[in-house]
Amino acid sequence: MTSDDQRDQTPVDGPDGPATRKSASMWSTVDAVNIDAGHVIGPYIIRELLGEGGFGVVYRAEQTEPVQRQVAIKIIQPGMGSKAVIARFEQERQTLALLDHPNVARVLDAGTFLRGVPYFVMDYVDGEPITTYCDRNTLSIRDRLELFIDVCDAVQHAHQKGIIHRDLKPSNILVTDAPSGASKPLVKVIDFGVAKALSGTMATEAVQTEHGQLIGTPEYMSPEQAEMGTIDIDTRSDVYSLGVVLYELLAGDLPIDSKSLRKAGYARVAQLIRECDPIKPSTRLGQLGERVEKITQCRQTTHHALARDLSRELDWIPLKAIRHERHERYRTASDLADDIRHYLRGEPL
């Protein structure tokens, strides 16, 4: 994990660049756990703070036994010791243990320290958010779509286990260079910290959103998730978030203006997400002014060529994923991936 992967509440993880971590707005997080480098938690030696998430603080650590390796340790935030938050943390730990997929960060261990403060240990992913990685490496539209298919496959795996991520965004989708023998970069979906189990085997009754608390990141949040107090969230909420990520990978911007969302109060956020009709990616591209040149350079293309490529299927696919009404979206992450595969093979959708 990197510090970029923890921009859950305050920063805008979008084309305008990251905002400062601290904020007086409703998106701010509490201060990090005060653990210094060298602190020992069981077989783990803390090395550095990576960042803050919605419910926890993440550190890079070194495991000393029974194997030596780098790991990421997530520790619950100070001042968040309520039973409900502890229950969420326990759910996260159990949820991750159900996942076994090459594109999902594994849970390796879990326990408590100090006076019962829980922690869990995950794969350390030394990667970048998918949008940052694609831009820095000037990946073409085809290469971006190939990576995005891996993301969909990872999310589909979780859904088949009865797990919803609920906070899919570029900073929770990390990419590293291709491992030895692999033909393309490696995608890892991280931080199921706000996951909700669909099955009744976990303590779902105890982990519902508390009144006045918005779980997720507004730029990538589905209309139903933005409705405060709702518990009627299903896998199509993740499909919506995937659609926003895809839109950004293609057009270099978000379907709903980040600044408008960040300035709004709770009720206004829900209204904006529910009522704003996203425009086509190709149309959005034409509205970006001087930014278009950099966006097209990062995709190894020209403005004219990118607008042409986006003007047909690649306009339609992300917009179908982010429809306001759930029944109008792709039914599953796998269905979304299938349409992208059809596009890449030149087949009709």
Secondary structure, 3 states (H helix, E strand, C coil): CCHHHHCCCCCCCCCCCCCCCCCCCCCCCCCCCCCCCCCEECCEEEEEEEEECCCEEEEEEEECCCCCEEEEEEEECCCCCCHHHHHHHHHHHHHHHCCCCCCECCEEEEEEECCCEEEEEEECCCCEEHHHHHHHCCCCHHHHHHHHHHHHHHHHHHHHCCEECCCCCHHHEEEECCCCCCCCCEEEECCCCCCEECCCCCCHHHCCCCCCCCCCCHHHCCHHHHCCCCCCCCHHHHHHHHHHHHHHHHHCCCCCCHHHHHHCCHHHHHHHHHHCCCCCHHHHHCCCCCHHHHHHHCCCCCHHHHHHHHCCHHHHHHHHHCCCCHHHCCCCHHHHHHHHHHHHCCCCC
